[in-house]
Amino acid sequence: MHETVITEKANPVATVYDHKKDLQLSLQLNRWMLELIGAWPKSTISWTERYAYRLLNVICTSLISFLVIPAVVCIVLEMNDSYIILKLSGALSFCVLAVVKYSSLIFHEKDIRRGIKHIESDWINTRHYGDRIIMIRSAKFGRRLVTICAFFMYGGAVFFYLALPFSVGKITESDGNLTYRPLVYPVARAIVDVRYSPVSEIFFWMQCLSGFLAHSITATGCSLAAVFAMHAYGRMEILIRWIEHLLNERKDLCDTMDERLAMIVEQHVRVLRFIALTNKILREISVVEVVQCTVSMCLLGYYVIMEWESKKTTSYITYIVLLLSFTFNIFIFCYIGELVAEKWKKIGEVSYMIDWYRLSERKALDVVLMIAMSNASIKFTAGNLFELSFSTFSDVIKTSVAYFNMLRTLNI
């Protein structure tokens, strides 16, 4: 890597570089997370690997169903405490929506593969030292977003599935003959009595595994959005550099202005197609994320107040961590949407600021067309229902607070 840097500094047009290492910088964390849940799209795969992946998909879905179905039966047949039912409803809705997001990742496997190929092609074809620095900077920022997202998600899972039940301790029946640890998700006794060992221990650790899987799916969707959006952001930054050098030659760009203009327009269209592809991949995931975070933030805020009044410190801290996790998740979606929209507008502004009016009539019209395209609204959306922007983040917070106040009024 040191040799590569020296070569590039000596010559702005790089001849020696390690695009595979740069691609790893962009996608390595996403690859680990997608492979964990059996959703990493391989370009070449044997039939045995394909069957293994499909088996892993079935196992993952079954594990999450293992949480949901017994708990729902227990709520219907055995529970009558409205607050406990409300607490379980929030957790169960998270698991159900995790299955929806997981199905979306599998359904868009080909689109994700196309996106990865697109990113790889961009790394291979970017030879100018300054352009590569821009891409590396964007990739590192996307990687930081992935790391923070995973930290909050898995941190919330550790508190909810491990710290919370262990803080409660074991329960001893009134006759003193039976001691057991309560499960995070209750199981109806009509299915199996989980108070007895080793059934209790088996169900406890299976629920932990299933819960971490559900959190992994949520973290994966958010991370994929961050990495793809930041790649688009970096490519738009490079496009702006090219536009600035349209009239004055740069070493790696074409010799004639016609060729430079064609190169810029081609890159402009390529970025537009990648943004459209990213929007397609995230269509269902982003809708689910907006709905889930709105509901979860409302419920978690209510749980925090209730647990604070009950003096349950561990429960209180657990719900605060989960609240921060969901808040950060929806913030990432809205933040990257805002970044991409603002950078797209910047392309139009830079195109206008160059001396395009001094060009010949035909060439000036080409630049004007590019300005008009950049002024068109290009934004990430949640299924074409919500724009992913700071205003949407504000609306999610306001809606969550409104529902929270309604719950406080009902005093469940």
C-alpha positions as CSV (number, residue, x, y, z in Angstrom):
1,M,0.0,0.0,0.0
2,H,2.9,2.4,0.7
3,E,4.3,1.7,-2.7
4,T,1.0,2.5,-4.3
5,V,0.7,5.9,-2.5
6,I,4.3,6.9,-3.5
7,T,3.5,6.0,-7.1
8,E,0.3,8.0,-7.1
9,K,1.9,11.1,-5.5
10,A,4.7,11.1,-8.1
11,N,2.1,10.8,-10.9
12,P,-1.5,12.0,-10.6
13,V,-2.6,9.3,-12.9
14,A,-2.1,6.1,-11.0
15,T,-0.6,3.1,-12.7
16,V,-0.2,1.0,-9.6
17,Y,-3.1,0.5,-7.2
18,D,-4.9,-2.2,-5.3
19,H,-8.5,-1.8,-6.2
20,K,-9.4,-5.1,-4.3
21,K,-8.1,-3.6,-1.1
22,D,-10.1,-0.4,-1.7
23,L,-13.2,-2.5,-2.5
24,Q,-12.7,-4.3,0.8
25,L,-12.7,-0.9,2.5
26,S,-16.1,-0.2,1.1
27,L,-17.8,-3.6,1.4
28,Q,-16.0,-5.8,3.9
29,L,-18.2,-5.1,6.9
30,N,-21.3,-5.5,4.7
31,R,-20.0,-8.8,3.4
32,W,-19.5,-10.2,6.9
33,M,-23.0,-9.1,7.9
34,L,-24.7,-10.4,4.8
35,E,-22.9,-13.7,4.8
36,L,-23.9,-14.2,8.5
37,I,-27.6,-14.1,7.5
38,G,-27.1,-15.9,4.1
39,A,-27.8,-12.9,1.9
40,W,-24.5,-12.1,0.3
41,P,-24.9,-12.3,-3.5
42,K,-22.1,-14.2,-5.1
43,S,-21.6,-13.8,-8.8
44,T,-20.5,-17.5,-9.3
45,I,-21.9,-20.1,-6.9
46,S,-22.1,-23.9,-7.1
47,W,-25.3,-25.8,-6.6
48,T,-24.1,-27.0,-3.2
49,E,-23.4,-23.5,-2.1
50,R,-26.8,-22.4,-3.4
51,Y,-28.6,-25.1,-1.4
52,A,-26.5,-24.3,1.7
53,Y,-27.5,-20.6,1.4
54,R,-31.2,-21.5,0.9
55,L,-31.0,-23.8,4.0
56,L,-29.4,-20.9,6.0
57,N,-32.3,-18.7,4.8
58,V,-34.8,-21.2,6.1
59,I,-33.0,-21.6,9.4
60,C,-32.8,-17.8,10.0
61,T,-36.6,-17.4,9.3
62,S,-37.4,-20.4,11.5
63,L,-35.3,-19.0,14.4
64,I,-37.2,-15.7,14.3
65,S,-40.5,-17.6,14.1
66,F,-39.3,-19.5,17.1
67,L,-39.5,-16.3,19.1
68,V,-42.8,-15.0,17.7
69,I,-45.2,-17.9,17.5
70,P,-44.9,-19.3,21.1
71,A,-45.1,-15.7,22.5
72,V,-48.2,-14.9,20.5
73,V,-49.9,-18.1,21.7
74,C,-48.9,-17.2,25.3
75,I,-50.4,-13.7,24.9
76,V,-53.7,-15.0,23.6
77,L,-54.1,-17.9,26.1
78,E,-52.5,-16.8,29.3
79,M,-51.8,-13.1,29.6
80,N,-54.1,-10.4,31.0
81,D,-51.6,-7.7,32.1
82,S,-52.0,-4.9,29.6
83,Y,-48.5,-3.4,30.2
84,I,-46.7,-6.7,29.8
85,I,-48.7,-7.3,26.6
86,L,-47.7,-3.9,25.3
87,K,-44.0,-4.6,26.1
88,L,-44.2,-7.9,24.3
89,S,-46.0,-6.4,21.3
90,G,-43.2,-3.9,20.7
91,A,-40.6,-6.7,20.7
92,L,-42.7,-9.0,18.6
93,S,-43.4,-6.3,16.0
94,F,-39.6,-5.8,15.7
95,C,-39.1,-9.5,15.0
96,V,-41.9,-9.7,12.4
97,L,-40.6,-6.6,10.6
98,A,-37.1,-8.1,10.7
99,V,-38.5,-11.1,8.7
100,V,-39.9,-8.6,6.2
101,K,-36.6,-6.8,5.8
102,Y,-34.8,-10.2,5.5
103,S,-37.2,-11.3,2.7
104,S,-36.5,-8.0,0.9
105,L,-32.7,-8.5,1.1
106,I,-33.2,-12.0,-0.4
107,F,-35.6,-10.8,-3.0
108,H,-33.2,-8.0,-4.2
109,E,-30.2,-10.4,-4.3
110,K,-29.6,-9.7,-8.0
111,D,-29.9,-5.9,-7.5
112,I,-27.5,-6.0,-4.7
113,R,-25.0,-8.0,-6.8
114,R,-25.4,-5.4,-9.6
115,G,-24.7,-2.6,-7.1
116,I,-21.6,-4.4,-5.8
117,K,-20.4,-4.9,-9.4
118,H,-21.0,-1.2,-10.1
119,I,-18.9,-0.2,-7.1
120,E,-16.1,-2.6,-8.1
121,S,-16.1,-1.2,-11.6
122,D,-15.8,2.3,-10.3
123,W,-12.8,1.4,-8.2
124,I,-11.1,-0.3,-11.1
125,N,-11.7,2.6,-13.5
126,T,-10.7,5.4,-11.1
127,R,-7.0,6.0,-11.7
128,H,-6.5,9.7,-10.8
129,Y,-4.9,10.1,-7.3
130,G,-7.3,12.9,-6.3
131,D,-10.4,11.0,-7.4
132,R,-9.3,7.9,-5.5
133,I,-8.7,10.0,-2.3
134,I,-12.3,11.2,-2.6
135,M,-13.6,7.7,-3.0
136,I,-11.5,6.4,-0.1
137,R,-12.7,9.3,2.1
138,S,-16.4,8.5,1.3
139,A,-15.8,4.7,1.8
140,K,-14.2,5.4,5.3
141,F,-17.1,7.5,6.3
142,G,-19.6,4.9,5.2
143,R,-17.6,2.3,7.1
144,R,-17.8,4.5,10.3
145,L,-21.6,4.7,9.9
146,V,-21.7,0.9,9.6
147,T,-19.6,0.4,12.7
148,I,-21.7,2.9,14.8
149,C,-24.9,1.3,13.6
150,A,-23.7,-2.2,14.5
151,F,-22.5,-1.0,17.9
152,F,-25.9,0.4,18.9
153,M,-27.8,-2.6,17.4
154,Y,-25.8,-5.3,19.1
155,G,-25.4,-3.3,22.2
156,G,-29.2,-3.1,22.5
157,A,-29.4,-6.9,21.9
158,V,-26.8,-7.6,24.7
159,F,-28.8,-5.5,27.1
160,F,-32.2,-6.9,26.1
161,Y,-31.4,-10.6,25.8
162,L,-28.7,-11.0,28.4
163,A,-28.4,-8.1,30.9
164,L,-32.2,-7.8,31.4
165,P,-33.0,-11.5,32.3
166,F,-29.9,-11.9,34.4
167,S,-30.7,-8.8,36.4
168,V,-34.1,-10.2,37.3
169,G,-32.5,-13.4,38.5
170,K,-34.2,-16.7,39.0
171,I,-37.7,-17.1,40.2
172,T,-38.7,-19.6,42.9
173,E,-42.2,-21.0,43.0
174,S,-44.2,-20.5,46.2
175,D,-43.7,-24.1,47.3
176,G,-40.0,-23.7,46.9
177,N,-39.6,-26.8,44.8
178,L,-39.0,-25.1,41.4
179,T,-36.5,-22.4,40.5
180,Y,-36.1,-21.1,36.9
181,R,-35.0,-18.1,34.9
182,P,-37.7,-16.1,33.2
183,L,-37.5,-15.9,29.4
184,V,-37.4,-12.7,27.4
185,Y,-40.3,-14.1,25.2
186,P,-42.7,-16.2,27.2
187,V,-43.8,-19.6,25.9
188,A,-47.3,-20.9,26.3
189,R,-47.5,-23.9,28.6
190,A,-49.9,-25.4,26.1
191,I,-46.8,-25.8,23.9
192,V,-44.1,-26.7,26.5
193,D,-43.4,-25.9,30.1
194,V,-40.2,-24.0,30.0
195,R,-39.8,-23.8,33.8
196,Y,-38.0,-27.2,33.9
197,S,-34.3,-27.8,33.1
198,P,-32.9,-28.4,30.5
199,V,-35.8,-27.1,28.5
200,S,-35.5,-23.7,30.2
201,E,-31.8,-23.3,29.3
202,I,-32.3,-24.5,25.7
203,F,-35.1,-22.0,25.1
204,F,-33.2,-19.2,26.8
205,W,-30.1,-19.5,24.6
206,M,-32.2,-20.2,21.5
207,Q,-34.0,-17.0,22.1
208,C,-30.7,-15.1,22.5
209,L,-29.5,-16.5,19.2
210,S,-32.8,-15.6,17.4
211,G,-32.8,-12.1,18.9
212,F,-29.2,-11.4,17.8
213,L,-30.2,-12.6,14.4
214,A,-33.1,-10.2,14.2
215,H,-30.8,-7.3,15.3
216,S,-28.3,-8.4,12.6
217,I,-30.9,-8.2,9.9
218,T,-31.8,-4.6,11.0
219,A,-28.1,-3.6,11.2
220,T,-27.5,-5.1,7.8
221,G,-30.2,-3.1,6.0
222,C,-29.0,0.1,7.6
223,S,-25.4,-0.6,6.8
224,L,-26.2,-1.5,3.1
225,A,-28.0,1.9,2.8
226,A,-25.0,3.8,4.3
227,V,-22.3,2.1,2.1
228,F,-24.3,2.5,-1.2
229,A,-25.3,6.1,-0.5
230,M,-21.8,7.1,0.5
231,H,-20.4,5.6,-2.7
232,A,-22.9,7.6,-4.8
233,Y,-21.9,10.7,-2.7
234,G,-18.2,10.1,-3.6
235,R,-18.9,9.6,-7.3
236,M,-20.8,12.9,-7.4
237,E,-17.9,14.7,-5.7
238,I,-15.6,13.3,-8.4
239,L,-18.1,14.4,-11.1
240,I,-18.0,17.9,-9.7
241,R,-14.2,17.9,-10.0
242,W,-14.5,16.8,-13.6
243,I,-17.0,19.6,-14.4
244,E,-14.7,22.2,-12.9
245,H,-12.0,21.0,-15.3
246,L,-14.3,20.9,-18.4
247,L,-12.8,24.1,-19.9
248,N,-9.2,23.6,-18.6
249,E,-7.6,20.3,-19.3
250,R,-6.7,17.8,-16.5
251,K,-4.0,15.2,-17.1
252,D,-6.3,12.1,-16.8
253,L,-9.2,13.6,-18.7
254,C,-9.6,13.6,-22.4
255,D,-7.6,16.0,-24.6
256,T,-10.6,17.7,-26.4
257,M,-13.5,19.4,-24.7
258,D,-16.0,17.4,-26.7
259,E,-14.5,14.2,-25.2
260,R,-14.4,15.7,-21.7
261,L,-18.0,16.7,-22.0
262,A,-19.0,13.2,-23.2
263,M,-17.1,11.7,-20.3
264,I,-18.9,14.0,-17.8
265,V,-22.3,13.2,-19.2
266,E,-21.6,9.5,-19.2
267,Q,-20.6,9.7,-15.5
268,H,-23.6,11.8,-14.7
269,V,-25.9,9.2,-16.2
270,R,-24.0,6.4,-14.4
271,V,-24.4,8.1,-11.0
272,L,-28.1,8.6,-11.7
273,R,-28.6,4.9,-12.5
274,F,-26.7,3.8,-9.4
275,I,-28.9,6.1,-7.2
276,A,-32.0,4.6,-8.9
277,L,-30.7,1.1,-8.2
278,T,-30.0,1.9,-4.6
279,N,-33.5,3.3,-4.2
280,K,-34.9,0.1,-5.6
281,I,-32.8,-2.1,-3.2
282,L,-33.9,-0.1,-0.2
283,R,-37.5,0.4,-1.2
284,E,-39.1,-2.0,1.2
285,I,-36.4,-1.8,3.9
286,S,-36.7,2.0,4.2
287,V,-40.5,1.9,4.5
288,V,-40.3,-0.8,7.2
289,E,-37.5,1.2,8.9
290,V,-39.6,4.4,9.0
291,V,-42.7,2.6,10.4
292,Q,-40.7,0.5,12.8
293,C,-38.7,3.3,14.2
294,T,-41.7,5.5,14.7
295,V,-43.6,2.8,16.6
296,S,-40.5,1.5,18.5
297,M,-39.4,5.0,19.6
298,C,-42.9,5.7,20.9
299,L,-43.1,2.5,22.8
300,L,-39.5,2.6,24.2
301,G,-40.1,6.1,25.4
302,Y,-43.1,4.9,27.3
303,Y,-41.2,1.9,28.7
304,V,-38.4,4.2,29.9
305,I,-40.9,6.3,31.9
306,M,-42.7,3.2,33.3
307,E,-39.5,1.5,34.3
308,W,-38.1,4.7,35.9
309,E,-41.2,4.9,38.0
310,S,-40.8,1.3,39.0
311,K,-37.2,1.8,40.0
312,K,-36.0,-1.0,37.7
313,T,-32.5,0.4,36.8
314,T,-31.4,-2.4,34.4
315,S,-34.7,-2.3,32.5
316,Y,-34.5,1.5,32.4
317,I,-31.0,1.5,30.9
318,T,-31.9,-1.3,28.5
319,Y,-34.8,0.6,27.0
320,I,-32.7,3.8,26.7
321,V,-30.0,1.9,24.8
322,L,-32.6,0.5,22.5
323,L,-34.2,3.9,22.0
324,L,-30.8,5.4,21.0
325,S,-30.3,2.5,18.6
326,F,-33.6,3.0,16.8
327,T,-33.1,6.8,16.8
328,F,-29.7,6.4,15.2
329,N,-31.0,3.9,12.6
330,I,-33.6,6.2,11.2
331,F,-31.2,9.2,11.5
332,I,-28.7,7.3,9.2
333,F,-31.4,6.7,6.6
334,C,-32.5,10.4,6.7
335,Y,-28.9,11.7,6.9
336,I,-27.6,9.9,3.8
337,G,-30.7,10.8,1.9
338,E,-30.1,14.5,2.8
339,L,-26.4,14.2,1.8
340,V,-27.1,12.7,-1.6
341,A,-29.9,15.2,-2.4
342,E,-27.7,18.2,-1.5
343,K,-24.7,16.9,-3.5
344,W,-26.9,16.3,-6.5
345,K,-28.0,20.0,-6.4
346,K,-24.4,20.9,-6.1
347,I,-23.7,19.4,-9.5
348,G,-26.1,21.8,-11.1
349,E,-24.7,24.8,-9.2
350,V,-21.1,23.9,-10.2
351,S,-22.2,23.4,-13.8
352,Y,-23.7,26.8,-13.8
353,M,-20.7,28.5,-12.2
354,I,-18.2,27.5,-15.0
355,D,-17.9,29.7,-18.0
356,W,-20.4,27.6,-20.1
357,Y,-21.9,30.7,-21.7
358,R,-18.5,31.2,-23.6
359,L,-18.9,27.9,-25.3
360,S,-20.2,27.4,-28.8
361,E,-24.0,27.2,-29.0
362,R,-24.1,23.4,-29.4
363,K,-21.7,22.7,-26.5
364,A,-23.4,25.3,-24.3
365,L,-26.8,23.5,-24.8
366,D,-25.2,20.2,-23.6
367,V,-24.1,21.9,-20.4
368,V,-27.5,23.6,-19.9
369,L,-29.2,20.2,-20.3
370,M,-26.9,18.8,-17.6
371,I,-27.8,21.8,-15.3
372,A,-31.5,21.1,-15.9
373,M,-31.1,17.4,-15.0
374,S,-29.2,18.3,-11.8
375,N,-31.9,20.7,-10.8
376,A,-34.4,17.9,-10.9
377,S,-35.2,16.4,-7.5
378,I,-33.1,13.2,-6.9
379,K,-33.7,11.8,-3.5
380,F,-33.8,8.6,-1.6
381,T,-37.4,7.7,-0.7
382,A,-39.1,5.1,1.5
383,G,-41.1,3.3,-1.1
384,N,-42.0,6.6,-2.9
385,L,-44.0,7.4,0.2
386,F,-41.6,9.4,2.3
387,E,-38.5,11.4,1.3
388,L,-35.5,10.4,3.4
389,S,-34.4,13.8,4.7
390,F,-34.0,15.7,7.9
391,S,-37.6,16.8,7.6
392,T,-38.7,13.2,7.6
393,F,-36.5,12.5,10.6
394,S,-38.2,15.4,12.4
395,D,-41.6,14.1,11.4
396,V,-40.8,10.6,12.8
397,I,-39.7,12.2,16.1
398,K,-42.9,14.3,16.3
399,T,-45.1,11.3,15.5
400,S,-43.4,9.2,18.1
401,V,-43.9,11.9,20.7
402,A,-47.5,12.3,19.8
403,Y,-48.2,8.5,20.2
404,F,-46.1,8.5,23.4
405,N,-48.4,11.2,24.8
406,M,-51.4,9.2,23.8
407,L,-50.1,6.2,25.7
408,R,-49.4,8.3,28.7
409,T,-53.0,9.6,28.6
410,L,-54.4,6.1,28.4
411,N,-52.1,5.1,31.3
412,I,-51.9,1.5,30.3
